[in-house]
């Protein structure tokens, strides 16, 4: 058993050791750059592409008033036009606004992000935002100004701060949107060819009947059919990602290599393997585990308060006696695991029939745990195979304790942490597998930039000191 703290360490390590790779929009004849970023996965070199950001595209569409029907680029036989781009942009904006309305506390970090990005509002933008907000507030807002309930300068600051947040969100959306549309086109096409359309439609029906969907419809300027299409494509893309991840296996050799490379992170300063039988008598309600007082109140609502108190005490005494009897039975030679499986009131442990096994842990972890802090000092005095001579009371009840093994400082064996490492690597490998799949698809499915957009997309994605990539334009 690995502690939560150690699992967090594993996650952080794999985030560093398994670098992410970027996927972007390339021309049909553009070679994948082998020097940009590469990493070996099961002996195969997976490379990144350079074109990842598309700033200026939304501005170009707006300034030149490019019609919705004009094609930006094609992905295989699928054309992505200006209308598709604008629709996806609005959908992303609406999603962001909904998140802000549901979780207003995220505004502060988003504002800091905007400031870090150097986002600023023009004087015209400031003027328009304030004018629109005052107009929307109407007579009620003017009353608040006049009464002193709300200072005009405070109101204007709130408006401009939100304007900065939304402008930063728009910048983030624009940077990655065309890449997302292209990659989603590949995923959605593959999902439909894999027969996932029916599953996606059923998921859409489930979403359609949620409160969040209804709230979103009130917020968005998209039609219900447009929302439906967006959700279906999102679901299809997600289903295809799941399919890709499921087919990507992590070899035991890869897990072992990670263990060996990071062995110091699996070192312990002495640990204890123990088991317990829990007799529930919680000081407060813990989810499904309720206090005796709560149980009595529910089962015997007609009893007077005095009668209820008396009944609570009787049950508490019975619980303590049951724990003491279990200690006697275990010390007399009755198999501890058998007693635990039949008597423990730890619901998950009873269902899993693990004999009360709590795995290995160290004294520091026990001392820092609200439930087990009283148990560490007891375990420290015990010898392997010993049953503690009396039940130990905690905030959840009475614990009957057995020490199974005691180890001096050393390394946690590979077999013991193998599954946890594999699970952690799998979370990182999931993103890796999807990105590798997309890169492969981009090598075999032609992506052609339309002539009108070719110079912009080549120019903004040119890396310093290098020539703009060659793209194949549409006529």
C-alpha positions as CSV (number, residue, x, y, z in Angstrom):
1,X,0.0,0.0,0.0
2,X,1.4,3.4,-1.0
3,X,0.4,6.6,0.9
4,X,-1.5,9.4,-0.9
5,X,1.5,11.6,-0.4
6,X,3.7,9.1,-2.3
7,X,1.1,8.8,-5.1
8,X,1.1,12.6,-5.5
9,X,4.9,12.4,-5.8
10,X,4.5,9.8,-8.5
11,X,2.1,12.0,-10.4
12,X,4.5,15.0,-10.2
13,X,7.4,12.9,-11.4
14,X,5.7,11.4,-14.4
15,X,4.5,14.8,-15.4
16,X,8.2,15.7,-15.7
17,X,9.6,12.5,-17.1
18,X,6.9,12.0,-19.7
19,X,7.0,15.4,-21.6
20,X,3.9,16.5,-23.4
21,X,4.0,17.1,-27.2
22,X,2.2,19.7,-29.1
23,X,0.1,19.1,-32.2
24,X,-0.8,21.9,-34.7
25,X,-1.9,22.7,-38.2
26,X,0.5,21.9,-41.0
27,X,0.3,22.0,-44.8
28,X,-0.2,18.8,-46.6
29,X,3.4,18.6,-47.9
30,X,5.1,19.9,-44.8
31,X,7.6,17.5,-43.2
32,X,7.3,16.9,-39.4
33,X,10.2,18.7,-37.8
34,X,12.3,16.2,-36.0
35,X,14.1,18.7,-33.9
36,X,11.2,20.6,-32.4
37,X,10.4,18.1,-29.7
38,X,10.7,14.3,-29.7
39,X,10.3,11.5,-27.2
40,X,10.6,7.7,-27.5
41,X,7.6,5.6,-26.7
42,X,8.0,1.9,-26.8
43,X,11.0,2.4,-29.2
44,X,9.0,4.7,-31.5
45,X,10.1,8.3,-31.9
46,X,7.1,10.6,-31.6
47,X,7.6,14.2,-32.8
48,X,5.8,17.5,-32.4
49,X,4.8,19.9,-35.1
50,X,5.5,23.6,-35.1
51,X,2.2,25.2,-36.0
52,X,0.3,25.4,-32.7
53,X,-0.9,29.0,-32.3
54,X,-3.2,31.1,-34.6
55,X,-3.3,34.6,-33.3
56,X,-4.7,37.1,-35.7
57,X,-7.1,34.8,-37.5
58,X,-10.2,36.0,-35.7
59,X,-9.1,39.6,-36.2
60,X,-8.5,39.0,-40.0
61,X,-12.0,37.5,-40.4
62,X,-13.6,40.4,-38.6
63,X,-11.6,43.2,-40.3
64,X,-12.0,41.8,-43.8
65,X,-15.6,40.8,-43.2
66,X,-14.8,37.4,-44.7
67,X,-18.1,35.5,-45.4
68,X,-19.0,32.3,-43.4
69,X,-18.8,30.2,-46.5
70,X,-15.1,30.8,-47.2
71,X,-12.9,27.9,-46.5
72,X,-9.9,28.3,-44.1
73,X,-8.4,24.8,-44.6
74,X,-9.4,21.3,-45.4
75,X,-8.7,18.1,-43.4
76,X,-8.8,15.3,-45.8
77,X,-12.2,15.7,-47.4
78,X,-13.6,17.8,-44.6
79,X,-13.6,21.5,-45.2
80,X,-13.4,24.0,-42.2
81,X,-14.9,27.3,-43.2
82,X,-15.2,30.7,-41.5
83,X,-18.7,29.8,-40.2
84,X,-17.4,26.7,-38.5
85,X,-14.6,28.7,-36.9
86,X,-16.9,31.5,-35.7
87,X,-19.4,28.9,-34.4
88,X,-16.7,27.1,-32.4
89,X,-15.4,30.4,-31.1
90,X,-18.8,31.4,-29.8
91,X,-19.3,27.9,-28.2
92,X,-16.0,28.2,-26.3
93,X,-16.8,31.7,-25.2
94,X,-20.2,30.6,-23.9
95,X,-18.7,27.7,-22.0
96,X,-16.2,30.1,-20.4
97,X,-18.9,32.6,-19.4
98,X,-21.0,29.8,-18.0
99,X,-18.1,28.6,-15.8
100,X,-17.6,32.1,-14.5
101,X,-21.3,32.5,-13.7
102,X,-21.3,29.1,-11.9
103,X,-18.0,29.7,-10.2
104,X,-17.4,33.4,-9.8
105,X,-14.4,32.7,-7.5
106,X,-12.3,31.8,-10.6
107,X,-12.4,35.4,-11.8
108,X,-9.5,36.5,-9.6
109,X,-7.0,34.0,-10.9
110,X,-8.2,34.6,-14.5
111,X,-7.6,38.4,-14.0
112,X,-4.0,37.6,-12.8
113,X,-3.6,35.4,-15.8
114,X,-4.7,38.3,-18.1
115,X,-2.2,40.6,-16.4
116,X,0.6,38.1,-16.8
117,X,-0.3,37.8,-20.5
118,X,0.0,41.5,-20.9
119,X,-3.6,41.9,-22.0
120,X,-4.9,45.4,-22.1
121,X,-8.1,47.1,-23.1
122,X,-8.0,50.0,-25.6
123,X,-9.6,53.3,-24.6
124,X,-12.4,52.5,-27.0
125,X,-13.0,49.1,-25.5
126,X,-13.1,50.6,-22.0
127,X,-15.6,53.3,-23.0
128,X,-17.9,50.8,-24.8
129,X,-17.8,48.3,-21.9
130,X,-18.7,50.9,-19.3
131,X,-21.4,52.4,-21.5
132,X,-23.0,49.0,-22.3
133,X,-22.9,47.9,-18.6
134,X,-24.5,51.2,-17.4
135,X,-27.2,50.9,-20.0
136,X,-27.9,47.3,-19.0
137,X,-28.0,48.3,-15.3
138,X,-30.6,51.0,-16.1
139,X,-32.5,53.0,-13.5
140,X,-31.7,50.6,-10.6
141,X,-28.0,51.1,-11.2
142,X,-28.3,54.9,-11.3
143,X,-30.2,54.7,-8.0
144,X,-27.4,52.8,-6.4
145,X,-24.9,55.4,-7.6
146,X,-27.0,58.3,-6.3
147,X,-27.7,56.7,-2.9
148,X,-24.0,55.9,-2.4
149,X,-24.8,52.2,-2.1
150,X,-22.3,51.6,-5.0
151,X,-19.5,53.9,-6.0
152,X,-19.3,54.6,-9.7
153,X,-15.5,54.1,-9.8
154,X,-15.9,50.7,-8.0
155,X,-18.5,49.6,-10.6
156,X,-16.3,50.7,-13.5
157,X,-13.3,48.8,-12.1
158,X,-15.4,45.6,-11.9
159,X,-16.6,46.1,-15.4
160,X,-13.1,46.7,-16.8
161,X,-11.6,43.8,-14.8
162,X,-14.2,41.4,-16.3
163,X,-13.5,42.9,-19.7
164,X,-9.8,42.0,-19.2
165,X,-10.7,38.5,-18.2
166,X,-13.0,38.0,-21.2
167,X,-10.4,39.4,-23.6
168,X,-7.7,37.1,-22.1
169,X,-10.1,34.1,-22.6
170,X,-10.7,35.2,-26.2
171,X,-6.9,35.3,-26.7
172,X,-6.5,31.8,-25.3
173,X,-9.3,30.5,-27.4
174,X,-7.9,32.0,-30.6
175,X,-4.4,30.6,-30.0
176,X,-5.6,27.0,-30.0
177,X,-9.0,27.0,-31.6
178,X,-8.1,26.1,-35.2
179,X,-5.7,23.4,-34.0
180,X,-8.5,22.0,-31.9
181,X,-11.0,22.1,-34.8
182,X,-8.5,20.3,-37.1
183,X,-7.6,17.6,-34.5
184,X,-11.3,17.1,-33.5
185,X,-12.1,16.7,-37.2
186,X,-9.7,13.8,-37.3
187,X,-11.0,12.3,-34.0
188,X,-14.7,12.7,-35.0
189,X,-14.2,11.1,-38.4
190,X,-12.4,8.2,-36.8
191,X,-15.1,7.8,-34.2
192,X,-17.9,7.7,-36.8
193,X,-16.0,5.1,-38.8
194,X,-15.6,3.1,-35.6
195,X,-19.4,3.0,-35.1
196,X,-19.5,5.3,-32.1
197,X,-22.2,7.5,-33.4
198,X,-25.1,5.8,-31.5
199,X,-23.2,5.9,-28.2
200,X,-22.5,9.6,-28.7
201,X,-26.2,10.4,-29.5
202,X,-27.3,8.6,-26.3
203,X,-24.8,10.6,-24.3
204,X,-26.1,13.8,-25.9
205,X,-29.7,12.8,-24.8
206,X,-28.4,12.4,-21.3
207,X,-26.8,15.8,-21.3
208,X,-29.9,17.4,-22.8
209,X,-31.9,16.5,-19.7
210,X,-29.5,18.1,-17.3
211,X,-30.1,21.5,-15.6
212,X,-26.7,22.7,-16.8
213,X,-27.8,22.2,-20.4
214,X,-30.9,24.2,-19.9
215,X,-28.9,27.0,-18.2
216,X,-26.5,27.0,-21.1
217,X,-29.3,27.4,-23.6
218,X,-30.4,30.6,-21.8
219,X,-26.9,31.9,-22.0
220,X,-25.8,31.1,-25.5
221,X,-26.6,32.8,-28.8
222,X,-26.4,29.4,-30.6
223,X,-29.5,27.6,-31.7
224,X,-30.4,24.3,-30.1
225,X,-29.4,22.5,-33.2
226,X,-26.0,24.2,-33.2
227,X,-25.5,23.3,-29.6
228,X,-26.5,19.7,-30.4
229,X,-23.9,19.5,-33.2
230,X,-21.2,20.9,-30.9
231,X,-22.0,18.5,-28.1
232,X,-22.1,15.5,-30.4
233,X,-18.7,16.3,-31.9
234,X,-17.3,16.8,-28.4
235,X,-18.6,13.4,-27.3
236,X,-17.4,11.7,-30.4
237,X,-13.9,13.1,-29.9
238,X,-13.9,12.0,-26.3
239,X,-15.1,8.5,-27.2
240,X,-12.3,8.2,-29.8
241,X,-9.8,9.4,-27.3
242,X,-10.9,6.7,-24.9
243,X,-10.6,4.1,-27.6
244,X,-7.1,5.3,-28.4
245,X,-6.1,5.2,-24.7
246,X,-7.5,1.7,-24.2
247,X,-5.4,0.3,-27.0
248,X,-2.2,1.9,-25.6
249,X,-0.6,-0.5,-23.1
250,X,2.1,0.3,-20.7
251,X,4.7,-2.5,-20.7
252,X,5.9,-3.9,-17.4
253,X,9.5,-3.1,-18.5
254,X,8.5,0.6,-18.7
255,X,7.0,0.5,-15.2
256,X,10.2,-1.2,-13.8
257,X,12.5,1.3,-15.5
258,X,10.5,4.1,-13.9
259,X,10.8,2.4,-10.5
260,X,14.6,1.9,-10.9
261,X,15.1,5.5,-12.1
262,X,13.2,6.9,-9.1
263,X,14.0,4.4,-6.5
264,X,14.9,7.0,-3.8
265,X,11.3,8.1,-3.9
266,X,10.3,4.6,-2.7
267,X,12.6,4.6,0.3
268,X,11.0,4.4,3.8
269,X,12.4,5.0,7.2
270,X,10.8,2.0,8.9
271,X,7.2,0.8,8.5
272,X,4.5,-1.4,10.0
273,X,2.1,-3.9,8.4
274,X,-1.0,-4.0,10.4
275,X,-4.7,-5.1,10.4
276,X,-7.7,-4.0,12.3
277,X,-11.3,-4.8,13.2
278,X,-13.5,-1.7,13.5
279,X,-16.5,-1.5,15.7
280,X,-18.3,1.7,14.7
281,X,-19.0,4.4,17.3
282,X,-18.3,7.7,15.5
283,X,-18.2,11.0,17.3
284,X,-19.9,12.6,14.3
285,X,-21.6,11.5,11.1
286,X,-19.1,10.3,8.5
287,X,-21.1,9.8,5.2
288,X,-22.7,6.4,5.5
289,X,-21.3,5.9,9.0
290,X,-23.6,7.7,11.3
291,X,-23.4,8.3,15.1
292,X,-25.4,6.1,17.5
293,X,-27.4,9.2,18.4
294,X,-28.4,9.7,14.8
295,X,-29.4,6.0,14.5
296,X,-31.5,6.1,17.7
297,X,-33.2,9.3,16.6
298,X,-34.2,7.7,13.3
299,X,-35.2,4.3,14.6
300,X,-37.0,5.5,17.8
301,X,-38.4,8.9,17.0
302,X,-41.2,8.5,19.6
303,X,-38.9,8.0,22.6
304,X,-38.4,11.0,24.9
305,X,-35.0,12.7,24.9
306,X,-34.2,11.0,28.3
307,X,-35.2,7.6,26.9
308,X,-33.1,8.2,23.8
309,X,-30.1,9.2,25.9
310,X,-30.4,6.0,27.9
311,X,-30.7,3.9,24.8
312,X,-27.6,5.6,23.2
313,X,-25.6,4.7,26.3
314,X,-26.7,1.1,26.3
315,X,-25.6,0.7,22.6
316,X,-22.3,2.5,23.3
317,X,-21.6,0.0,26.2
318,X,-22.5,-2.9,23.9
319,X,-20.1,-1.6,21.2
320,X,-17.2,-1.3,23.7
321,X,-17.9,-4.8,25.1
322,X,-18.0,-6.3,21.5
323,X,-14.6,-4.8,20.8
324,X,-13.2,-6.2,24.1
325,X,-14.6,-9.6,23.3
326,X,-13.0,-9.5,19.9
327,X,-9.6,-8.8,21.5
328,X,-10.0,-11.8,23.8
329,X,-11.0,-14.1,20.9
330,X,-8.0,-12.9,18.8
331,X,-5.6,-13.3,21.7
332,X,-7.0,-16.8,22.4
333,X,-5.9,-17.9,18.9
334,X,-9.0,-17.4,16.7
335,X,-7.8,-16.4,13.2
336,X,-7.7,-12.6,13.1
337,X,-8.6,-12.4,9.4
338,X,-11.7,-14.5,9.9
339,X,-12.8,-12.4,12.8
340,X,-12.3,-9.2,10.8
341,X,-14.2,-10.5,7.8
342,X,-17.2,-11.5,9.9
343,X,-17.2,-8.7,12.5
344,X,-15.7,-5.5,11.2
345,X,-18.0,-2.6,10.8
346,X,-15.7,-0.9,8.2
347,X,-18.1,-1.4,5.3
348,X,-15.6,-1.4,2.4
349,X,-13.3,-3.8,4.3
350,X,-16.1,-6.1,5.1
351,X,-17.2,-6.2,1.5
352,X,-13.7,-6.8,0.1
353,X,-13.0,-9.6,2.7
354,X,-9.4,-8.6,3.1
355,X,-9.2,-9.7,6.7
356,X,-8.8,-6.1,7.9
357,X,-5.4,-5.8,6.2
358,X,-4.3,-2.1,6.3
359,X,-1.1,-2.7,4.4
360,X,2.2,-1.0,5.3
361,X,2.5,2.5,6.8
362,X,4.9,4.5,8.8
363,X,4.3,6.2,12.2
364,X,4.4,9.7,10.7
365,X,1.5,8.9,8.4
366,X,-0.5,7.4,11.2
367,X,0.2,10.4,13.5
368,X,-1.0,12.8,10.8
369,X,-4.3,10.9,10.2
370,X,-7.3,12.1,12.2
371,X,-8.7,8.6,12.5
372,X,-5.4,6.6,13.1
373,X,-3.4,9.1,15.2
374,X,-4.1,7.1,18.4
375,X,-3.1,3.9,16.8
376,X,0.5,4.8,15.9
377,X,1.7,5.0,19.5
378,X,0.2,1.5,20.2
379,X,1.7,-0.1,17.1
380,X,5.2,1.2,18.0
381,X,5.2,-0.9,21.1
382,X,4.1,-4.1,19.4
383,X,5.9,-7.1,18.0
384,X,4.9,-8.9,14.8
385,X,2.0,-11.3,15.4
386,X,0.9,-9.5,18.5
387,X,-2.7,-8.4,19.3
388,X,-2.9,-5.1,21.2
389,X,-4.3,-5.9,24.7
390,X,-7.3,-3.6,24.5
391,X,-9.4,-1.8,21.9
392,X,-8.2,1.7,20.9
393,X,-10.8,4.5,20.7
394,X,-10.8,6.9,17.7
395,X,-13.2,9.4,16.3
396,X,-14.9,6.6,14.3
397,X,-15.1,3.9,16.9
398,X,-13.1,1.1,18.6
399,X,-10.1,-0.5,16.8
400,X,-8.9,-4.0,17.5
401,X,-5.3,-4.1,16.3
402,X,-2.9,-6.8,15.1
403,X,0.7,-6.1,14.0
404,X,1.6,-8.4,11.1
405,X,5.1,-7.3,10.2
406,X,7.7,-4.6,11.1
407,X,10.5,-3.4,8.8
408,X,13.6,-1.3,9.4
409,X,14.4,1.4,6.9
410,X,14.7,0.3,3.3
411,X,13.0,0.4,-0.1
412,X,9.5,-0.6,-0.9
413,X,9.6,-3.7,-3.2
414,X,8.7,-3.2,-6.9
415,X,5.9,-5.7,-6.8
416,X,4.2,-3.8,-4.0
417,X,4.1,-0.5,-5.9
418,X,3.9,-1.8,-9.4
419,X,0.2,-1.3,-9.8
420,X,0.3,2.2,-8.4
421,X,3.1,3.2,-10.7
422,X,1.3,1.7,-13.7
423,X,-1.9,3.6,-12.8
424,X,0.0,6.9,-12.4
425,X,1.9,6.4,-15.7
426,X,-1.4,5.5,-17.4
427,X,-2.8,8.9,-16.6
428,X,0.1,10.5,-18.2
429,X,0.2,8.0,-21.0
430,X,-3.4,8.7,-21.9
431,X,-2.6,12.2,-23.1
432,X,0.6,11.0,-24.7
433,X,-1.3,8.3,-26.6
434,X,-3.9,10.7,-28.0
435,X,-1.2,13.2,-29.1
436,X,0.8,10.5,-30.8
437,X,-2.3,9.2,-32.6
438,X,-3.1,12.8,-33.8
439,X,0.5,13.3,-35.0
440,X,0.3,10.1,-37.0
441,X,-3.0,11.1,-38.5
442,X,-1.6,14.5,-39.4
443,X,1.2,12.7,-41.3
444,X,-1.2,10.7,-43.4
445,X,-4.3,12.9,-43.7
446,X,-3.6,16.1,-45.8
447,X,-4.3,19.5,-44.2
448,X,-4.4,22.2,-46.8
449,X,-4.5,25.9,-46.0
450,X,-6.6,28.1,-48.3
451,X,-4.6,30.7,-50.2
452,X,-6.3,33.7,-48.5
453,X,-5.1,32.5,-45.1
454,X,-1.8,31.0,-46.1
455,X,0.5,34.0,-45.5
456,X,-1.1,34.8,-42.1
457,X,-0.8,31.3,-40.8
458,X,2.7,30.8,-42.1
459,X,3.9,34.2,-40.7
460,X,2.5,34.0,-37.2
461,X,3.8,30.5,-36.7
462,X,7.3,31.1,-38.0
463,X,9.9,30.3,-35.4
464,X,12.7,32.7,-34.7
465,X,15.7,32.2,-37.1
466,X,13.9,29.8,-39.3
467,X,12.0,30.1,-42.6
468,X,8.3,29.9,-42.7
469,X,7.1,26.4,-43.4
470,X,6.0,25.5,-46.8
471,X,2.2,24.8,-47.1
472,X,0.2,23.5,-49.9
473,X,-2.5,26.1,-50.7
474,X,-6.0,25.5,-52.0
475,X,-6.7,27.1,-55.4
